[in-house]
C-alpha cells in the first residue's frame, strides 16, 4: 500500500475526471468514489435489489441496470431518498476504495471523492478542482443533458465552492484550456512524488 494519499474533490462539472485521468496516465493509482458507487449498484448486486424493493421496478432500465438519470432526479428531488441511498451504499463504497488503496503500488495514490468536504484519515493532502459555477452548469448540461432545475438541485445539495476551497491544500483551476490543465497536473505530480519520498 502506498503511504501517501491525495484526496481529490470538486463540484459537479468541475472536471475531477479530467484531472484524475491525467494522474492515471502517469501510472498513479486512482481510487474513485464515483466508480465504486456504480460498482456497488451494478446489475446483480444485493444493493441494487434493495433499491428495487424500495423504489420499484421503474428504477431499473431495460438492461437490468440502475436507471441513473431517473435515480439522479429522484434523489435530488427527495432528500429522504438521498439519505437512505447514502446509508446503504456508503459502507460498500468505502470498502472498495480502501481495497484499491491497499493494492496500490504507485509512489502515491489519488482518492477521488464526491463533492463533499469531509477529510478522512486515509488522506494526507487535499486537492480541489475548481471552476466557476456557470461553467460547471454548462459542462453538466452538455454531458448529462440534465434539466437546469436538476443541475441546480444537485449543486444546492453539494457543499459550496467556498467550503471546498477552504479545505484545499492544493487547487487546480480548470476554467482554461486542456494544456493549462496538463501543466498544473504535472507540477502537482512532481510535488507529490517529493512528498511521497519524504513524508
Number of C-alpha atoms within 10 A of each C-alpha: 16 15 18 23 24 20 25 27 29 28 24 20 25 26 22 24 17 14 20 22 13 16 20 13 9 13 14 19 23 24 25 22 18 13 13 20 18 15 15 20 20 16 16 11 12 12 18 20 18 14 18 15 11 11 14 11 13 12 21 20 12 9 8 13 16 22 14 13 13 13 18 15 17 16 19 19 15 10 12 11 16 15 11 12 16 14 10 14 17 14 11 15 21 15 11 19 21 15 12 18 23 13 12 19 14 19 19 24 28 25 24 23 19 17 22 15 20 13 13 8 7 14 16 16 18 21 23 25 25 23 20 14 15 9 14 20 19 14 15 18 16 10 10 10 12 16 12 13 11 16 23 13 15 17 20 11 13 17 15 17 17 8 12 23 19 11 17 18 13 14 19 21 15 22 16 9 8 12 9 13 18 14 11 16 18 14 10 16 17 11 11 20 14 13 15 18 11 8 9
